[in-house]
Amino acid sequence: MEGIRGFAVFLVFVVHYTTLAKPWINPGSFTYAVAAYLQSVGNIGVDLFFVLSGFLIYGMLIKKRKPFLNYVRRRIQRIYPTFTAVFIIYLALSIVFPNESKIPSSPVHGTIYVIKNYLLLPGLFNIQPIITVAWSLSYEFFYYLITPLVIFCFNLRSWPHKFRVLLFLFVSVLMFVYFSHYPRHIRLLMFISGILLYETVSHYPLRKPLYLGLPALIMALGSVAILQKLNIDDYWRYPILFVLFYIFCLECFSPPNFSARLFSLDPIRWLGNMSYSYYLMHGLALKFIFLIATHTYPPINDHAFLFWVFLPAAFCLTLVPSALLFVYVEKPYSLSPRSA
């Protein structure tokens, strides 16, 4: 689980790195084409996060009834300390660098905008987020709130496993049909892929590896480029990812196999363990890195070599503030065991 989270957050890093690096690359070059591909592929890192959240939260709630208020309190504790720390940094920088600020100049509108962002409304609602990646947190929190209500209202704990699987398969098909006409929040369906994954792993586990995990992941990464190249509606990437990420994670969570061993390596698990801190902090770190790079190597479209040389260096540099945030905020305030 930690290893897959580490891989997912690296994909998100690739999106923001390539976006910032493009002004240094000639649009007609091979490097530019690779950067465009990496940018589109990296976007699916968030979808992989949603599958994992669907698996974890549903599994936690379906196994045992939990007091709703205690559950919500724990979810707030998991998200808000780290988010608040980064949010304060962004607000401070908005004051220091007003030209970069997204906050409206009007005190009233600015205050309302800040409150909406702190309540994690961007994403589900058409509001520009102060922290670019924070839009996904509104999806996460919506899933946190709706899942216990669905389990309670339908009394799903009393259902046979096969009926729960049939229910979520039916809901998936129904919602994919709906989102084919109104695609705005289609990524919410990735949570259901995680729910189906939990039901399979818990009650219908694989007895031996199918060796489909890595092929499924490669197909998921390749499908984005193929759909983009063929100019096929972006909607179709989500049914494909829904299935392929399910297969990939199912293989990883099954008896020991190559996929499971690969994503259990210590470096990728280390990154996955602090993935939330990295997710929130890496964009700001990259902006600072490229601000310095602008003064050293002005973006004149002929520094393609810098894209390749600087990619691992930029990644390593973003690890430093992210690790500090994890050690001093996320770990003590969100992950440490609570006192009796």
C-alpha positions as CSV (number, residue, x, y, z in Angstrom):
1,M,0.0,0.0,0.0
2,E,2.7,2.5,0.9
3,G,4.7,1.6,-2.2
4,I,1.7,2.2,-4.5
5,R,1.1,5.5,-2.8
6,G,4.7,6.4,-3.4
7,F,4.4,5.6,-7.1
8,A,1.1,7.6,-7.3
9,V,2.6,10.7,-5.7
10,F,5.7,10.5,-8.0
11,L,3.3,10.6,-11.0
12,V,1.8,13.8,-9.5
13,F,5.3,15.3,-9.2
14,V,5.9,14.5,-12.9
15,V,2.8,16.5,-13.9
16,H,3.9,19.7,-12.1
17,Y,7.6,19.3,-13.1
18,T,6.8,19.0,-16.8
19,T,4.3,21.9,-16.7
20,L,6.9,24.2,-15.2
21,A,9.8,22.9,-17.4
22,K,8.0,23.3,-20.8
23,P,9.1,26.9,-21.4
24,W,12.7,25.6,-21.6
25,I,11.9,23.1,-24.3
26,N,11.5,23.6,-28.1
27,P,7.8,22.7,-28.9
28,G,8.9,20.7,-31.9
29,S,11.5,18.6,-30.2
30,F,11.4,15.0,-29.0
31,T,11.8,16.1,-25.4
32,Y,8.7,18.3,-25.7
33,A,6.7,15.3,-26.9
34,V,7.9,13.2,-24.0
35,A,7.1,16.0,-21.6
36,A,3.6,16.3,-23.0
37,Y,3.1,12.5,-22.6
38,L,4.5,12.5,-19.0
39,Q,2.2,15.5,-18.2
40,S,-0.9,13.6,-19.3
41,V,0.2,10.3,-17.7
42,G,1.0,12.0,-14.4
43,N,-2.6,13.1,-14.0
44,I,-3.7,9.6,-13.3
45,G,-1.7,9.5,-10.0
46,V,-4.6,11.1,-8.3
47,D,-7.0,8.5,-9.7
48,L,-4.7,5.8,-8.2
49,F,-4.9,7.6,-4.8
50,F,-8.7,7.5,-5.0
51,V,-8.7,3.7,-5.6
52,L,-6.5,3.2,-2.5
53,S,-8.7,5.5,-0.4
54,G,-11.8,3.6,-1.6
55,F,-10.2,0.4,-0.5
56,L,-9.0,1.7,2.9
57,I,-12.0,3.7,4.1
58,Y,-14.6,1.2,2.9
59,G,-12.7,-1.7,4.4
60,M,-12.4,0.1,7.8
61,L,-16.1,0.9,7.9
62,I,-17.6,-2.3,6.6
63,K,-15.7,-4.5,9.0
64,K,-17.0,-2.9,12.2
65,R,-19.5,-0.2,13.1
66,K,-17.8,3.0,14.2
67,P,-19.4,6.0,16.0
68,F,-19.9,8.5,13.3
69,L,-18.6,11.6,15.2
70,N,-15.4,9.7,16.3
71,Y,-14.9,8.6,12.7
72,V,-15.3,12.1,11.3
73,R,-13.0,13.5,14.0
74,R,-10.3,11.1,13.1
75,R,-10.7,12.0,9.4
76,I,-10.4,15.7,10.2
77,Q,-7.3,14.9,12.3
78,R,-5.8,13.0,9.4
79,I,-6.3,15.8,6.9
80,Y,-6.3,19.2,8.6
81,P,-3.0,19.6,10.6
82,T,-0.8,19.1,7.5
83,F,-3.2,21.0,5.3
84,T,-3.4,23.9,7.7
85,A,0.4,24.2,7.9
86,V,0.7,24.4,4.1
87,F,-2.4,26.6,3.8
88,I,-0.8,29.2,6.2
89,I,2.4,29.1,4.1
90,Y,0.4,29.8,1.0
91,L,-1.5,32.7,2.7
92,A,1.8,34.2,3.9
93,L,3.3,34.0,0.4
94,S,0.2,35.5,-1.1
95,I,0.8,38.6,1.1
96,V,4.6,38.7,0.3
97,F,4.1,38.1,-3.5
98,P,0.7,39.8,-4.3
99,N,1.3,39.3,-8.0
100,E,1.2,35.5,-7.5
101,S,-1.8,35.6,-5.2
102,K,-5.1,34.0,-6.2
103,I,-7.0,35.8,-3.4
104,P,-9.4,38.6,-4.5
105,S,-8.3,42.1,-3.5
106,S,-11.6,42.9,-1.9
107,P,-11.5,42.2,1.8
108,V,-14.9,40.6,1.8
109,H,-14.5,38.5,-1.3
110,G,-11.0,37.6,-0.2
111,T,-12.1,36.4,3.2
112,I,-15.0,34.4,1.7
113,Y,-12.6,32.9,-0.8
114,V,-10.1,31.9,1.9
115,I,-12.8,30.3,4.0
116,K,-14.1,28.3,1.0
117,N,-10.6,27.0,0.4
118,Y,-10.1,26.1,4.0
119,L,-13.4,24.2,4.1
120,L,-12.1,22.1,1.1
121,L,-14.8,23.3,-1.3
122,P,-12.6,23.6,-4.5
123,G,-12.9,20.5,-6.6
124,L,-16.5,19.5,-6.0
125,F,-17.4,23.1,-6.6
126,N,-16.2,25.4,-9.3
127,I,-13.7,27.3,-7.1
128,Q,-10.0,27.9,-7.9
129,P,-7.9,26.3,-5.1
130,I,-5.2,28.3,-3.4
131,I,-3.2,25.1,-3.1
132,T,-3.3,23.7,-6.6
133,V,-3.6,20.0,-5.6
134,A,-6.1,20.6,-2.8
135,W,-9.1,20.1,-5.2
136,S,-8.7,16.4,-4.7
137,L,-9.2,16.8,-0.9
138,S,-12.8,17.8,-1.5
139,Y,-13.3,14.5,-3.3
140,E,-11.7,12.6,-0.5
141,F,-13.7,14.3,2.2
142,F,-16.9,13.8,0.3
143,Y,-16.1,10.1,0.1
144,Y,-15.3,10.0,3.8
145,L,-18.7,11.4,4.6
146,I,-20.9,9.6,2.1
147,T,-19.5,6.1,2.7
148,P,-20.6,5.5,6.3
149,L,-24.0,6.9,5.4
150,V,-24.4,4.5,2.5
151,I,-23.3,1.6,4.6
152,F,-25.8,2.6,7.4
153,C,-28.8,3.4,5.2
154,F,-28.5,0.1,3.2
155,N,-27.3,-1.9,6.2
156,L,-24.6,-3.2,4.0
157,R,-22.8,-5.1,6.8
158,S,-25.7,-7.6,6.8
159,W,-25.5,-8.2,3.1
160,P,-23.8,-11.3,1.7
161,H,-20.5,-10.4,0.0
162,K,-21.7,-11.3,-3.4
163,F,-24.7,-9.0,-3.2
164,R,-22.5,-6.1,-2.1
165,V,-20.3,-6.8,-5.2
166,L,-23.3,-6.9,-7.4
167,L,-24.6,-3.6,-5.9
168,F,-21.4,-1.7,-6.5
169,L,-21.0,-3.2,-10.0
170,F,-24.5,-2.0,-10.8
171,V,-23.8,1.5,-9.3
172,S,-20.6,1.7,-11.3
173,V,-22.3,1.0,-14.6
174,L,-25.2,3.3,-13.8
175,M,-22.8,6.2,-12.8
176,F,-20.6,5.7,-15.9
177,V,-23.7,6.1,-18.0
178,Y,-24.6,9.2,-16.1
179,F,-21.1,10.7,-16.3
180,S,-21.0,10.1,-20.0
181,H,-23.4,13.0,-20.2
182,Y,-22.3,15.0,-17.2
183,P,-18.6,14.1,-16.8
184,R,-17.5,16.8,-14.3
185,H,-17.1,14.6,-11.2
186,I,-16.4,11.3,-13.0
187,R,-13.2,10.7,-11.0
188,L,-15.4,9.9,-7.9
189,L,-15.9,6.5,-9.5
190,M,-12.3,5.5,-8.8
191,F,-13.4,5.2,-5.1
192,I,-15.8,2.4,-6.1
193,S,-13.0,0.6,-7.9
194,G,-11.3,0.6,-4.5
195,I,-14.5,-0.7,-2.8
196,L,-14.7,-3.6,-5.3
197,L,-11.0,-4.3,-4.7
198,Y,-11.6,-4.6,-1.0
199,E,-14.5,-7.0,-1.4
200,T,-12.4,-9.2,-3.8
201,V,-9.2,-9.2,-1.6
202,S,-11.2,-9.9,1.6
203,H,-13.6,-12.6,0.4
204,Y,-12.4,-13.8,-3.0
205,P,-8.6,-13.7,-2.7
206,L,-6.4,-15.0,-5.5
207,R,-4.8,-18.3,-4.6
208,K,-1.9,-17.8,-6.9
209,P,-0.5,-14.8,-8.8
210,L,-2.0,-14.0,-12.2
211,Y,1.0,-12.0,-13.3
212,L,-1.3,-9.3,-14.7
213,G,-0.4,-6.5,-12.3
214,L,2.5,-4.8,-14.1
215,P,0.9,-5.4,-17.5
216,A,-2.2,-3.7,-16.2
217,L,-0.2,-0.8,-14.9
218,I,1.7,-0.4,-18.1
219,M,-1.6,-0.5,-20.1
220,A,-3.0,2.2,-17.8
221,L,0.0,4.4,-18.4
222,G,-0.1,3.7,-22.2
223,S,-3.9,4.1,-22.6
224,V,-3.6,7.8,-21.7
225,A,-1.2,8.5,-24.5
226,I,-3.2,6.4,-27.0
227,L,-6.5,8.1,-26.2
228,Q,-4.8,11.5,-26.5
229,K,-3.1,10.5,-29.8
230,L,-6.3,9.3,-31.3
231,N,-8.1,12.4,-30.0
232,I,-10.7,10.2,-28.2
233,D,-13.0,11.8,-25.6
234,D,-11.2,12.1,-22.3
235,Y,-14.2,10.3,-20.6
236,W,-13.0,6.9,-21.8
237,R,-9.8,7.0,-19.8
238,Y,-11.8,6.5,-16.6
239,P,-13.6,3.2,-17.4
240,I,-10.2,2.0,-18.5
241,L,-8.4,3.1,-15.4
242,F,-11.3,1.8,-13.2
243,V,-10.6,-1.7,-14.5
244,L,-6.8,-1.6,-14.9
245,F,-6.1,-0.1,-11.5
246,Y,-8.3,-2.7,-10.0
247,I,-6.3,-5.5,-11.6
248,F,-3.0,-3.9,-10.8
249,C,-3.8,-3.4,-7.1
250,L,-5.5,-6.9,-6.8
251,E,-2.2,-8.4,-8.0
252,C,-0.2,-6.4,-5.5
253,F,-2.4,-7.3,-2.6
254,S,-2.4,-11.0,-3.5
255,P,0.1,-13.8,-2.5
256,P,3.8,-12.8,-3.0
257,N,4.6,-12.0,-6.6
258,F,6.9,-9.6,-8.5
259,S,4.5,-6.7,-8.4
260,A,4.1,-6.9,-4.6
261,R,7.8,-7.2,-4.1
262,L,8.6,-4.3,-6.5
263,F,6.2,-1.9,-4.7
264,S,7.4,-3.1,-1.3
265,L,10.9,-1.8,-1.8
266,D,12.1,0.5,1.0
267,P,12.6,3.7,-1.0
268,I,9.2,3.8,-2.6
269,R,7.5,2.8,0.7
270,W,9.4,5.7,2.3
271,L,8.0,8.1,-0.2
272,G,4.5,6.6,0.1
273,N,4.6,6.9,3.9
274,M,4.9,10.7,3.6
275,S,2.9,10.9,0.4
276,Y,0.3,13.3,1.8
277,S,3.0,15.8,3.0
278,Y,4.8,15.5,-0.3
279,Y,1.5,15.9,-2.2
280,L,0.8,19.2,-0.6
281,M,4.3,20.6,-0.4
282,H,6.0,19.6,-3.6
283,G,4.3,22.1,-5.9
284,L,5.4,25.0,-3.8
285,A,9.0,23.6,-3.7
286,L,9.0,23.3,-7.5
287,K,7.8,26.9,-7.9
288,F,10.7,28.1,-5.8
289,I,13.2,25.8,-7.7
290,F,12.0,27.1,-11.1
291,L,12.0,30.7,-9.9
292,I,15.7,30.3,-9.2
293,A,16.2,28.4,-12.5
294,T,14.6,31.3,-14.4
295,H,17.4,33.7,-13.3
296,T,20.1,31.2,-14.0
297,Y,18.8,29.8,-17.3
298,P,16.2,32.0,-18.9
299,P,13.4,29.9,-20.6
300,I,14.3,30.4,-24.3
301,N,13.2,27.0,-25.6
302,D,16.7,25.6,-26.3
303,H,17.6,24.1,-22.9
304,A,16.0,20.7,-23.5
305,F,18.9,18.9,-21.8
306,L,18.0,20.7,-18.6
307,F,14.7,18.8,-18.6
308,W,16.5,15.5,-18.2
309,V,19.3,16.6,-16.0
310,F,17.1,18.6,-13.6
311,L,14.3,16.1,-13.2
312,P,16.0,13.8,-10.6
313,A,17.6,16.9,-9.0
314,A,14.3,18.7,-8.6
315,F,12.6,15.5,-7.3
316,C,15.3,15.2,-4.6
317,L,15.1,18.8,-3.7
318,T,11.3,18.6,-3.2
319,L,11.8,15.7,-0.8
320,V,13.5,18.0,1.8
321,P,10.6,20.4,2.7
322,S,8.1,17.5,2.3
323,A,10.1,15.3,4.8
324,L,10.3,18.2,7.2
325,L,6.5,18.8,7.0
326,F,6.0,15.1,7.6
327,V,8.3,14.8,10.6
328,Y,7.2,18.0,12.3
329,V,3.5,18.2,11.5
330,E,1.9,15.2,9.9
331,K,3.5,12.5,12.0
332,P,3.1,14.0,15.4
333,Y,-0.4,15.5,14.8
334,S,-2.1,13.1,12.4
335,L,-0.4,9.7,12.7
336,S,0.7,9.3,16.3
337,P,-1.5,7.0,18.4
338,R,-3.9,9.0,20.5
339,S,-3.7,8.9,24.3
340,A,-6.1,6.6,26.1
